[in-house]
Amino acid sequence: MAAALSDVGWFSCSHVQDKIVFQSKKLGAFGVGNLAIPGKARRNNMSTLLRSSQSDSDLTVVIEEETKSLAETWKEIHGENDWEAMLDPIKPLMKSELIRYGDMAQACYDAFDQDPCSKYCGGCQLTPDMFFEGLGLSKYGYDVTTYLYSAYNINLPIFYSKSLWPNSWSNSANWSGYVAVSNDETSALLGRRDITIAWRGTVVKREWLADMMDFLRPVTHRQIDSRDPSIRVEAGFLQLYTDKDERCKFSKDSARDQVLAELSRLIQKYENEEMSITITGHSLGSALAILNAYDIAETGVDLTKHGRDIPVCVFSFSGPRVGNGRFKERLEGLGVKVLRVVNIHDKVPYMPGVFFNEHVSPIVQKVGEMSPWCYSHVGEELALDHENSTFLKKTNDLGCCHNLEALLHLIDGYHGKGKRFWLSTGRDIALVNKSADFLKDDYSVPPNWWGSRNTGPNGKNLDHVYAAGES
């Protein structure tokens, strides 16, 4: 089986029974160039496990073929067994899926218009039919079916961007994310029709601190169905998810109503297929993803008309705590699977609930439950450390530690606890500096380069999307 390499000058290839061995005489090249997986392996849904051993003279990379396809393992990746034996060492398919859903969360930042001089500030810079293509993500094989908007009349003003134009597209709504569904070809590879919901986080460094300075409220306070008034979540997250402005065509229904309606429509459309619901988000978007997942399961939207459960999974990136201990118990009791990926130097996952949380003794936690500030993380955690990456600066900069592209870089180089960090998917390290200054200066990648190149699309492309603005 031949192997295609993007830079044959760096690598030589030889067969070792059922393995392919690439040898590099220059360690510096490893992890920077693209290592292409053979076309036949891609067509057969083969995943790869790259293992390396270093000598004084060269670096040997062994690619082992796994016999199971993504279609055969998706339920494990989706958390059926709470990711047992999937993360340490991390399975190659698990890694690639985490990066894919991370990219889909990152897309919310890349497409968001935060330029106050733009007529479309606070909206999405791309039309739904061009969303993934415009961001270079068409390879993932998803189609956006609807955009999600939140109202601008809540107590999280820092979440919003507003245009200086007097006739802007909206004065009381912001684009908050999207719903997408896998196309036929991708669904065949995935082994099911995957409905993905992606939520946007805050867009400016350090502003997320203001998102978590509120207290717990019962979910019933905002009309989310629940028989248990002791289930409480952070008030700001809850309000952002449920608020609306009937004067605005984009937020006359709350973000909650928008996403549940679209999800119900898609479930009905694909009733006879195997389906999954995957929700992703970073930072504040992670909190909304977890709240959304709870809501879907609690209200039974994840049930088909024949009573079949559709698996619900959240891939959370750098997310804060969302609710109290009872929220955690109920969420997990409903069968919702949550995998939280965090950088251990990031402060956001430690908030809110700095003093009363899942780590304190049961006695202290019980006392804390009587206060409106006792929180508990949900699901499983994959903790990564940016100091293990040889590409990144040693820094305590809060924005760098919280950066999503940097976290995806850490996933790329992670192979298990205590194992050496090395890149295995060919992901471009320049992405780390897209909106940060985190890469070592040796790599000559300018900081915050995305803002300088992403000048936004032609306004004419968006006129039909934001036509009329306010209804």
C-alpha positions as CSV (number, residue, x, y, z in Angstrom):
1,M,0.0,0.0,0.0
2,A,1.6,3.3,-1.1
3,A,1.6,6.3,1.1
4,A,1.3,9.9,-0.2
5,L,3.5,12.4,1.5
6,S,3.2,16.2,1.1
7,D,7.0,16.6,1.4
8,V,8.9,13.6,0.3
9,G,12.1,15.5,1.0
10,W,11.5,15.1,4.7
11,F,10.5,11.5,4.9
12,S,11.4,8.1,3.5
13,C,9.0,5.2,3.5
14,S,9.4,1.4,4.0
15,H,7.0,-1.4,4.7
16,V,7.2,-3.4,7.9
17,Q,4.6,-6.2,7.5
18,D,1.2,-4.5,8.1
19,K,2.8,-1.3,9.3
20,I,4.1,1.7,7.4
21,V,7.2,3.3,8.8
22,F,8.3,6.8,8.0
23,Q,11.8,8.0,8.9
24,S,12.9,11.6,9.2
25,K,16.5,12.7,9.6
26,K,15.3,16.1,10.9
27,L,13.3,16.2,14.0
28,G,12.3,19.8,13.4
29,A,10.2,18.8,10.5
30,F,8.1,16.4,12.4
31,G,4.7,17.7,13.3
32,V,4.9,20.8,11.1
33,G,4.4,19.4,7.6
34,N,1.3,17.5,6.5
35,L,1.3,13.7,6.6
36,A,-1.4,12.5,4.3
37,I,-3.1,9.2,5.0
38,P,-3.4,7.0,1.9
39,G,-6.5,7.4,-0.2
40,K,-7.5,3.8,0.1
41,A,-7.2,4.0,3.9
42,R,-9.5,7.0,3.9
43,R,-12.1,5.3,1.7
44,N,-12.1,2.3,3.9
45,N,-12.6,4.5,7.0
46,M,-9.2,3.4,8.4
47,S,-8.0,5.4,11.4
48,T,-4.3,5.7,12.2
49,L,-2.3,5.4,15.4
50,L,1.0,7.2,15.2
51,R,3.7,6.2,17.6
52,S,7.2,7.6,17.7
53,S,10.6,6.6,19.0
54,Q,13.5,8.9,18.9
55,S,17.2,8.0,18.5
56,D,20.1,10.3,18.2
57,S,20.0,10.2,14.4
58,D,16.4,10.0,13.4
59,L,12.8,9.8,14.3
60,T,10.7,6.9,13.4
61,V,6.9,7.2,13.1
62,V,4.9,4.1,12.9
63,I,1.4,4.2,11.5
64,E,-0.8,1.2,12.6
65,E,-4.1,0.6,10.9
66,E,-7.1,0.0,13.1
67,T,-9.6,-2.4,11.9
68,K,-12.7,-0.6,13.3
69,S,-14.3,2.2,11.3
70,L,-15.9,5.3,12.6
71,A,-19.3,3.9,11.8
72,E,-18.5,1.0,14.1
73,T,-17.1,3.0,17.0
74,W,-19.2,6.2,17.0
75,K,-21.3,5.2,20.0
76,E,-18.1,4.8,22.1
77,I,-16.8,8.1,20.8
78,H,-20.2,9.6,21.7
79,G,-19.8,8.5,25.3
80,E,-21.8,5.3,25.5
81,N,-19.3,3.9,28.0
82,D,-18.3,7.3,29.4
83,W,-15.1,7.2,27.2
84,E,-13.6,4.3,29.1
85,A,-10.4,3.2,27.4
86,M,-10.8,6.0,24.8
87,L,-8.7,8.7,26.3
88,D,-5.6,7.1,27.9
89,P,-4.1,6.5,25.5
90,I,-6.4,8.5,23.3
91,K,-7.8,6.6,20.3
92,P,-7.0,8.1,16.9
93,L,-10.7,8.3,15.9
94,M,-11.5,9.9,19.3
95,K,-8.9,12.5,18.7
96,S,-10.0,13.3,15.2
97,E,-13.6,13.6,16.2
98,L,-12.7,15.9,19.1
99,I,-10.8,18.1,16.7
100,R,-13.7,18.1,14.2
101,Y,-16.3,19.2,16.8
102,G,-13.8,21.7,18.1
103,D,-13.4,23.2,14.6
104,M,-17.2,23.4,14.4
105,A,-17.2,25.4,17.6
106,Q,-14.3,27.6,16.4
107,A,-16.3,28.3,13.3
108,C,-18.7,30.4,15.5
109,Y,-15.9,32.7,16.3
110,D,-14.4,32.8,12.8
111,A,-17.8,33.7,11.2
112,F,-18.9,36.2,13.8
113,D,-18.8,39.9,12.7
114,Q,-17.6,41.9,15.7
115,D,-16.6,45.1,13.8
116,P,-18.7,48.0,15.1
117,C,-18.2,49.8,11.8
118,S,-19.9,47.0,10.0
119,K,-23.6,47.2,9.2
120,Y,-23.8,43.5,10.1
121,C,-21.9,43.7,13.4
122,G,-23.3,41.1,15.8
123,G,-24.3,38.8,13.0
124,C,-22.7,36.1,10.9
125,Q,-20.5,37.0,8.1
126,L,-21.6,34.1,5.9
127,T,-24.9,32.9,4.6
128,P,-26.0,29.5,5.8
129,D,-25.5,27.8,2.4
130,M,-21.9,29.0,2.2
131,F,-21.0,28.7,5.9
132,F,-18.7,25.7,6.0
133,E,-17.3,26.3,2.5
134,G,-16.5,29.9,3.3
135,L,-14.5,28.8,6.4
136,G,-12.7,26.0,4.6
137,L,-14.6,23.3,6.5
138,S,-16.6,21.7,3.7
139,K,-14.5,18.6,4.1
140,Y,-16.5,17.7,7.2
141,G,-19.6,17.2,5.1
142,Y,-22.3,19.1,7.1
143,D,-25.0,21.5,6.0
144,V,-26.2,24.4,8.1
145,T,-30.0,24.2,8.4
146,T,-30.6,27.3,10.6
147,Y,-28.8,30.0,12.5
148,L,-29.5,30.7,16.2
149,Y,-30.0,34.3,17.6
150,S,-30.2,35.6,21.1
151,A,-31.8,38.7,22.4
152,Y,-29.9,41.8,23.4
153,N,-31.9,42.7,26.5
154,I,-30.3,40.6,29.2
155,N,-27.7,41.1,31.9
156,L,-24.8,39.8,29.8
157,P,-24.1,42.8,27.6
158,I,-20.4,41.9,27.1
159,F,-21.6,38.9,25.1
160,Y,-23.0,41.2,22.5
161,S,-21.6,43.2,19.6
162,K,-23.5,46.1,18.3
163,S,-23.2,48.1,15.0
164,L,-22.7,51.8,15.0
165,W,-24.9,52.1,11.9
166,P,-28.3,53.6,12.6
167,N,-29.9,51.2,10.1
168,S,-28.0,48.0,11.1
169,W,-29.5,44.6,10.7
170,S,-30.7,44.5,14.3
171,N,-30.5,46.6,17.4
172,S,-31.5,43.8,19.8
173,A,-30.1,40.5,18.6
174,N,-26.8,38.7,18.1
175,W,-25.9,35.6,16.2
176,S,-25.3,32.8,18.7
177,G,-24.6,29.7,16.7
178,Y,-26.1,27.3,14.3
179,V,-27.7,23.9,13.7
180,A,-26.1,21.6,11.1
181,V,-26.7,18.1,9.8
182,S,-24.4,15.6,8.2
183,N,-24.9,15.1,4.5
184,D,-25.6,11.6,3.0
185,E,-22.0,10.8,2.2
186,T,-20.7,11.9,5.7
187,S,-23.6,10.1,7.4
188,A,-22.6,6.9,5.7
189,L,-19.1,7.3,7.1
190,L,-20.3,8.3,10.5
191,G,-22.8,5.4,10.7
192,R,-25.7,7.7,11.5
193,R,-27.2,11.1,10.7
194,D,-25.5,13.5,13.0
195,I,-27.3,16.7,14.1
196,T,-24.8,19.1,15.5
197,I,-25.6,22.3,17.4
198,A,-22.8,24.8,17.9
199,W,-22.9,27.7,20.3
200,R,-20.7,30.8,20.2
201,G,-18.7,32.0,23.2
202,T,-17.6,35.5,24.0
203,V,-15.4,37.1,21.4
204,V,-12.9,39.3,23.2
205,K,-10.2,38.2,25.6
206,R,-10.9,38.3,29.3
207,E,-14.5,39.5,28.8
208,W,-15.7,36.0,29.7
209,L,-15.0,36.8,33.3
210,A,-18.1,38.9,33.4
211,D,-20.2,36.0,32.2
212,M,-19.8,34.0,35.4
213,M,-20.4,36.6,38.1
214,D,-24.1,35.7,38.8
215,F,-25.9,33.2,40.9
216,L,-28.0,30.1,40.6
217,R,-31.6,30.1,39.5
218,P,-34.1,27.2,39.3
219,V,-34.5,26.2,35.6
220,T,-38.3,26.4,36.1
221,H,-37.8,30.2,36.7
222,R,-37.4,30.5,32.9
223,Q,-40.1,28.0,31.8
224,I,-37.8,25.0,31.3
225,D,-39.9,21.9,32.0
226,S,-38.7,20.2,35.2
227,R,-40.5,18.6,38.2
228,D,-37.6,19.4,40.5
229,P,-37.3,23.0,41.6
230,S,-34.0,22.2,43.3
231,I,-32.3,22.0,39.8
232,R,-30.6,25.3,39.4
233,V,-28.2,26.8,36.8
234,E,-26.3,30.0,36.5
235,A,-28.8,32.9,36.0
236,G,-26.9,34.6,33.2
237,F,-26.6,31.4,31.1
238,L,-30.3,30.7,31.7
239,Q,-31.4,34.1,30.7
240,L,-29.3,34.2,27.6
241,Y,-30.7,30.9,26.5
242,T,-34.4,31.8,27.1
243,D,-34.7,35.6,26.6
244,K,-36.4,37.0,23.5
245,D,-37.5,40.3,22.0
246,E,-40.8,40.1,20.1
247,R,-40.0,43.4,18.3
248,C,-37.1,41.8,16.4
249,K,-37.5,39.3,13.6
250,F,-34.4,37.4,14.7
251,S,-35.0,37.1,18.4
252,K,-38.8,37.2,18.6
253,D,-38.4,33.5,19.6
254,S,-35.7,32.8,22.2
255,A,-32.6,30.9,21.3
256,R,-34.1,28.0,23.2
257,D,-37.3,28.0,21.1
258,Q,-35.3,28.3,17.9
259,V,-33.0,25.4,18.6
260,L,-35.7,23.0,19.9
261,A,-38.0,23.8,17.0
262,E,-35.3,23.1,14.4
263,L,-34.2,19.9,16.3
264,S,-37.8,18.6,16.3
265,R,-38.1,19.3,12.6
266,L,-34.8,17.4,11.7
267,I,-35.7,14.5,13.9
268,Q,-39.0,14.2,12.2
269,K,-37.3,14.5,8.8
270,Y,-34.8,11.7,9.5
271,E,-37.2,9.6,11.6
272,N,-36.3,6.3,9.9
273,E,-32.6,6.8,10.2
274,E,-30.2,6.2,13.1
275,M,-29.4,9.6,14.5
276,S,-27.2,11.4,17.1
277,I,-27.4,14.8,18.6
278,T,-24.0,16.4,19.2
279,I,-23.7,19.8,20.9
280,T,-20.5,21.7,21.0
281,G,-19.2,25.0,22.3
282,H,-16.3,26.9,23.8
283,S,-16.3,28.9,27.0
284,L,-19.8,30.5,27.3
285,G,-20.8,28.5,24.3
286,S,-19.9,25.4,26.3
287,A,-22.2,26.5,29.1
288,L,-25.0,27.0,26.6
289,A,-24.3,23.6,25.0
290,I,-24.7,21.8,28.4
291,L,-27.8,23.7,29.3
292,N,-29.2,23.0,25.8
293,A,-28.4,19.3,26.2
294,Y,-30.2,19.1,29.5
295,D,-33.2,20.9,28.1
296,I,-33.4,18.5,25.1
297,A,-33.4,15.4,27.4
298,E,-35.6,16.9,30.1
299,T,-38.3,17.9,27.7
300,G,-38.1,14.7,25.6
301,V,-37.2,16.3,22.3
302,D,-34.6,13.6,21.8
303,L,-37.4,11.0,21.5
304,T,-38.7,9.9,18.1
305,K,-42.4,9.5,17.6
306,H,-41.9,5.8,18.1
307,G,-40.3,6.4,21.5
308,R,-36.7,5.7,20.4
309,D,-34.0,7.6,22.3
310,I,-31.5,9.6,20.2
311,P,-28.1,9.7,22.0
312,V,-27.2,13.2,23.2
313,C,-23.6,14.2,23.7
314,V,-21.8,17.4,24.5
315,F,-18.2,18.1,23.6
316,S,-17.3,21.0,25.8
317,F,-14.2,23.1,25.4
318,S,-12.8,25.3,28.2
319,G,-16.3,25.5,29.7
320,P,-17.3,26.9,33.1
321,R,-19.5,25.2,35.6
322,V,-23.2,25.5,34.7
323,G,-25.4,24.3,37.6
324,N,-25.6,22.8,41.1
325,G,-25.1,19.2,42.2
326,R,-28.8,18.4,41.5
327,F,-28.4,19.7,37.9
328,K,-25.4,17.3,37.5
329,E,-27.3,14.4,38.9
330,R,-30.3,15.0,36.7
331,L,-28.3,15.6,33.5
332,E,-26.4,12.4,33.9
333,G,-29.5,10.5,35.0
334,L,-31.1,11.5,31.7
335,G,-28.3,9.8,29.9
336,V,-26.7,12.9,28.5
337,K,-23.0,12.4,27.9
338,V,-20.6,15.3,28.5
339,L,-16.8,15.3,27.8
340,R,-15.1,18.5,29.0
341,V,-11.7,19.3,27.4
342,V,-9.7,21.8,29.4
343,N,-6.3,23.4,29.7
344,I,-5.3,23.0,33.3
345,H,-3.9,26.6,33.3
346,D,-7.2,28.1,32.1
347,K,-9.2,29.8,34.9
348,V,-12.6,29.6,33.3
349,P,-13.2,25.9,34.1
350,Y,-12.7,26.7,37.8
351,M,-15.6,29.2,37.7
352,P,-18.2,29.8,39.0
353,G,-18.3,28.0,42.3
354,V,-14.7,28.8,43.3
355,F,-15.4,28.1,47.0
356,F,-18.3,25.7,46.8
357,N,-18.0,23.0,44.2
358,E,-17.7,19.2,43.5
359,H,-14.2,19.1,45.1
360,V,-15.1,20.2,48.6
361,S,-16.1,17.7,51.3
362,P,-19.7,16.4,51.3
363,I,-20.4,18.3,54.5
364,V,-19.2,21.6,53.0
365,Q,-21.0,20.9,49.8
366,K,-24.3,20.3,51.6
367,V,-23.9,23.6,53.5
368,G,-23.0,25.2,50.2
369,E,-26.2,23.9,48.6
370,M,-28.1,26.3,50.7
371,S,-26.4,29.2,49.0
372,P,-26.9,30.4,45.4
373,W,-23.2,29.9,44.7
374,C,-22.6,26.1,45.0
375,Y,-21.8,24.6,41.5
376,S,-20.7,21.2,40.2
377,H,-19.1,20.2,37.0
378,V,-20.8,17.5,34.9
379,G,-19.6,14.5,32.9
380,E,-16.0,13.5,32.2
381,E,-12.9,15.6,31.9
382,L,-9.9,15.5,29.6
383,A,-7.3,17.7,31.2
384,L,-4.4,19.0,29.0
385,D,-1.4,21.1,29.8
386,H,0.0,23.7,27.4
387,E,3.4,23.5,29.0
388,N,3.8,20.0,27.5
389,S,3.8,21.5,24.0
390,T,7.2,22.5,22.6
391,F,5.6,24.9,20.2
392,L,4.0,27.2,22.8
393,K,5.4,30.0,25.0
394,K,5.5,29.6,28.7
395,T,2.9,32.1,29.7
396,N,0.2,32.8,32.2
397,D,-1.7,35.1,29.8
398,L,-5.4,34.3,30.5
399,G,-6.4,34.8,26.9
400,C,-3.8,32.3,25.6
401,C,-4.7,29.7,28.2
402,H,-8.3,30.0,27.3
403,N,-7.9,30.0,23.5
404,L,-9.8,27.3,21.6
405,E,-7.3,26.9,18.7
406,A,-4.5,26.4,21.3
407,L,-6.7,23.7,23.0
408,L,-7.2,21.9,19.7
409,H,-3.4,22.0,19.2
410,L,-3.1,20.3,22.6
411,I,-5.5,17.6,21.6
412,D,-3.5,17.1,18.4
413,G,-0.4,16.5,20.4
414,Y,-1.9,14.5,23.3
415,H,-1.4,10.7,23.4
416,G,-2.2,9.9,27.0
417,K,-1.2,10.8,30.5
418,G,2.6,11.0,30.9
419,K,3.2,10.4,27.2
420,R,5.4,12.6,25.1
421,F,3.6,15.5,23.3
422,W,3.9,15.3,19.5
423,L,1.6,16.3,16.7
424,S,-0.1,13.5,14.8
425,T,-2.9,14.9,12.5
426,G,-1.0,17.4,10.4
427,R,-2.9,20.3,11.9
428,D,-1.2,23.6,11.0
429,I,0.4,25.1,14.1
430,A,-0.2,28.6,12.7
431,L,-3.8,28.2,13.7
432,V,-2.7,28.7,17.3
433,N,-1.9,32.4,16.6
434,K,-5.2,33.0,14.7
435,S,-6.4,35.2,17.6
436,A,-3.5,34.9,20.1
437,D,0.2,35.4,20.5
438,F,1.0,31.9,21.9
439,L,3.4,30.3,19.5
440,K,7.1,30.7,20.2
441,D,8.7,33.4,18.1
442,D,11.0,30.9,16.4
443,Y,8.1,29.8,14.2
444,S,7.7,33.4,12.7
445,V,3.9,33.2,12.8
446,P,2.4,36.7,13.3
447,P,0.0,37.0,16.3
448,N,-3.7,37.6,15.8
449,W,-3.4,37.1,12.1
450,W,-7.0,36.1,11.5
451,G,-8.3,39.7,12.2
452,S,-6.0,41.2,9.6
453,R,-7.0,38.7,6.8
454,N,-10.6,38.2,7.7
455,T,-12.0,41.4,6.4
456,G,-15.5,40.0,6.0
457,P,-17.5,39.1,2.9
458,N,-19.1,41.5,0.5
459,G,-22.1,43.0,2.2
460,K,-24.3,42.1,-0.8
461,N,-23.9,38.5,0.2
462,L,-25.8,39.2,3.4
463,D,-28.4,41.6,2.3
464,H,-31.0,38.9,1.8
465,V,-30.2,37.3,5.2
466,Y,-30.6,40.5,7.2
467,A,-33.1,42.2,5.0
468,A,-35.6,44.3,7.0
469,G,-33.6,43.9,10.2
470,E,-36.4,44.6,12.7
471,S,-39.8,43.3,11.9
